[in-house]
């Protein structure tokens, strides 16, 4: 078993640095089961808006493509992956959890969980959106995305963003779930996982056109810059 703990600035915000760390950890795991969690009171609070605010369109394109590649790699990882959602899992952080096979959160934590990209006027890049649709179904994905809201853990279970909330030692529960999944024959597990998900993740020419023709310009727009600056200003 390989444990990955995200411990980055900004409540484990998905920066280029955190993505590089996760890529290296997935490589290091080398096909062994993974427990993914965060440090402090956050699993991951989403895309690093400070990095986005300082980026031009070309850098934003590279960032979104790297995020898509990371989420795809996690989603198709050939062994069990359990997410211990120890705190806030917002936007990209929530998608990171959805790319895992099972999501557990401790009862009673004051976490905010959800896909609130639209509240910022942002788009979800193609592979990430496909993971959301595959996990939640068309109707569930629409409710989560167009609702653009952040939920408590019990509501997140009902919305399909979490699988279970546990009383007591959540780490013990997450490790027990990972052990149970790991007891299944590994080759068959990885093959079935790929069979269930690979087609759903297949991108199209339309995805590429949407990313370059619509999404990157939205992320790089002056309107987005103003919204990000306003949001970051509130957090000071």
C-alpha positions in Angstrom: 0.0 0.0 0.0 1.2 3.5 -0.9 -0.1 6.5 1.0 -0.1 9.9 -0.6 -0.7 12.9 1.6 -1.1 16.3 -0.1 0.5 19.0 2.0 0.8 22.1 -0.1 0.1 25.9 0.4 -3.4 27.2 0.0 -5.2 24.2 1.6 -3.5 21.8 -0.9 -4.5 23.9 -3.9 -3.9 22.2 -7.2 -0.8 24.0 -8.4 1.8 22.9 -10.9 3.9 21.9 -7.9 1.1 19.7 -6.4 0.4 18.1 -9.8 4.1 17.3 -10.2 4.2 15.8 -6.7 1.1 13.6 -7.4 2.6 12.5 -10.8 5.8 11.5 -9.0 3.9 9.7 -6.2 1.8 7.7 -8.8 5.0 6.7 -10.4 6.5 5.7 -7.1 3.4 3.7 -6.2 4.2 1.4 -9.2 0.8 -0.3 -9.3 0.4 -0.8 -5.6 -2.9 0.2 -3.9 -3.1 3.9 -3.0 -4.6 5.8 -0.1 -4.9 9.5 -1.1 -5.6 12.1 1.5 -4.8 15.7 2.5 -3.1 17.6 5.3 -4.8 19.9 7.7 -8.5 20.7 7.2 -8.5 20.2 3.4 -8.3 17.3 1.0 -7.8 19.9 -1.8 -9.4 23.3 -2.1 -9.2 23.2 -5.9 -7.1 24.8 -8.6 -4.5 27.3 -7.4 -6.1 30.6 -8.4 -3.0 32.6 -7.6 -1.1 30.6 -10.3 -4.0 31.0 -12.8 -4.1 34.8 -12.1 -0.5 35.1 -13.0 -0.7 32.9 -16.1 -1.2 33.9 -19.8 -3.3 31.8 -22.2 -0.5 29.5 -23.2 0.4 28.7 -19.5 -3.3 28.2 -18.7 -3.6 25.7 -21.6 -0.6 23.8 -20.3 -2.1 23.8 -16.8 -5.5 22.5 -17.9 -3.9 19.8 -20.1 -1.7 18.7 -17.2 -4.7 18.5 -14.9 -6.6 16.4 -17.4 -3.7 14.1 -17.8 -3.3 13.7 -14.0 -7.0 13.0 -13.4 -7.0 10.5 -16.3 -4.0 8.7 -14.9 -5.5 8.5 -11.4 -8.9 7.4 -12.8 -7.3 4.5 -14.8 -4.6 3.6 -12.1 -4.6 -0.3 -12.3 -4.9 -0.9 -8.5 -7.4 0.2 -5.9 -7.4 3.9 -4.9 -9.3 5.1 -1.8 -9.6 8.8 -1.0 -9.8 9.7 2.6 -11.5 13.1 2.2 -10.3 14.6 5.4 -11.7 18.1 4.7 -12.6 20.6 2.0 -12.7 19.0 -1.5 -13.6 21.9 -3.8 -13.9 22.1 -7.6 -10.7 20.4 -8.9 -10.1 18.9 -5.5 -13.5 17.3 -5.6 -12.7 16.0 -9.1 -9.5 14.5 -7.8 -11.5 12.6 -5.2 -14.0 11.5 -7.9 -11.2 9.9 -9.8 -10.6 7.6 -6.9 -12.4 4.2 -6.6 -13.9 4.9 -3.1 -14.3 8.1 -1.1 -14.6 8.2 2.7 -15.0 11.2 5.0 -15.1 11.5 8.8 -18.4 12.3 10.3 -18.7 15.7 11.9 -16.1 17.6 10.0 -17.0 21.0 8.7 -15.9 20.4 5.2 -17.2 22.0 2.0 -17.4 19.5 -0.9 -18.6 20.2 -4.4 -18.1 21.4 -8.0 -18.5 25.2 -7.8 -16.6 26.1 -10.9 -19.5 27.9 -12.5 -19.8 30.2 -9.5 -16.4 31.6 -10.5 -17.4 31.5 -14.2 -14.9 28.7 -14.9 -15.1 25.6 -17.1 -14.2 22.0 -16.2 -11.6 20.7 -18.8 -12.6 17.8 -21.0 -11.2 14.7 -19.2 -12.1 16.0 -15.8 -15.7 16.6 -17.0 -15.8 13.1 -18.4 -14.8 11.7 -14.9 -17.6 13.7 -13.3 -20.2 12.5 -15.8 -19.0 8.9 -15.5 -19.2 8.9 -11.7 -22.4 10.9 -11.2 -24.3 10.1 -14.3 -25.7 12.7 -16.6 -28.4 14.0 -14.2 -26.2 13.9 -11.2 -23.4 15.7 -13.0 -25.8 18.5 -14.2 -27.1 18.9 -10.7 -23.6 19.2 -9.2 -22.2 21.5 -11.9 -25.2 23.8 -12.5 -25.9 23.9 -8.7 -22.4 25.2 -8.3 -22.7 24.7 -4.5 -20.6 23.3 -1.8 -22.1 20.7 0.5 -21.5 19.2 3.9 -20.4 15.6 4.1 -23.8 14.0 4.5 -25.2 16.0 1.6 -22.2 15.0 -0.5 -23.0 11.3 0.1 -26.5 11.9 -1.2 -25.1 13.7 -4.2 -22.7 10.9 -5.0 -19.6 13.0 -4.3 -18.7 10.7 -1.4 -19.4 7.0 -0.9 -19.6 7.0 2.9 -19.2 9.0 6.1 -17.8 7.1 9.1 -17.9 7.7 12.8 -14.7 7.2 14.7 -11.3 6.5 13.1 -11.8 7.4 9.4 -8.2 6.5 8.6 -8.8 3.0 9.9 -12.0 2.7 7.8 -10.2 4.0 4.7 -7.4 1.4 5.2 -9.9 -1.3 5.8 -11.7 -0.5 2.6 -8.4 -0.3 0.7 -7.4 -3.7 2.1 -10.8 -5.2 1.1 -10.4 -3.9 -2.5 -6.8 -5.0 -2.6 -7.8 -8.6 -1.7 -9.5 -8.9 -5.1 -7.3 -10.4 -7.9 -5.2 -7.5 -9.0 -4.9 -8.3 -12.8 -8.7 -8.7 -13.1 -9.3 -5.6 -11.0 -7.1 -3.4 -13.2 -8.6 -4.9 -16.4 -12.2 -4.3 -15.3 -11.3 -0.8 -14.1 -9.9 0.0 -17.5 -12.9 -1.6 -19.2 -15.4 0.4 -17.2 -13.6 3.7 -17.6 -11.3 4.0 -20.6 -14.1 4.5 -23.2 -15.8 7.1 -21.0 -12.5 9.0 -20.9 -11.9 8.9 -24.6 -11.7 12.5 -25.9 -12.9 13.7 -29.2 -12.2 16.5 -31.7 -15.1 18.4 -30.1 -13.3 18.2 -26.7 -10.2 19.7 -28.3 -12.2 22.5 -30.1 -14.0 23.3 -26.8 -10.8 23.4 -24.8 -8.9 25.7 -27.2 -11.8 27.6 -28.7 -13.9 28.3 -25.6 -12.4 27.1 -22.3 -8.9 28.5 -22.4 -10.2 31.9 -23.6 -12.7 31.9 -20.6 -9.9 31.0 -18.1 -7.6 33.7 -19.6 -10.2 36.4 -19.9 -10.1 39.8 -18.1 -13.5 39.0 -16.6 -12.0 35.8 -15.0 -9.0 37.8 -13.8 -11.3 40.3 -12.1 -13.3 37.5 -10.4 -10.2 35.7 -9.2 -8.7 39.0 -7.8 -12.0 39.7 -6.0 -12.1 36.2 -4.5 -8.5 36.3 -3.4 -9.1 39.8 -1.9 -11.8 38.4 0.3 -9.5 35.8 1.6 -6.9 38.2 2.8 
